[in-house]
């Protein structure tokens, strides 16, 4: 599916000509193709991500992990975190550690 950066779905409905066997000699009847799977996918996606225009603009929050946290601190502790660590924060943390150790170039 070709995208142009907007949410328009110009390929959802396509008209194709299908011959009508019952009426030989008459002009082909036009059948509109509706991609029900794509429509269902977009509806499921809307439910999953929510409507972006209705989401409040969140202010950046303080990181859950301290900037002094080390990789060993995470590996050696059996205590659960005081609060969940957002995935983006954990990825940033790991990338920084991997850069320091020369594992991520």
Buried (B, 14 or more C-beta within 10 A) or exposed (E): EEEEEEEEEEEBEEEEEEEEEEEEEEEEEEEEEEBEEEEEEBEEEEEEEEEEEEEEEEEEEEEBBEEEBEBEEBEEEEEEEEEEBEEEBBEEBBEEBEEEEEEEE
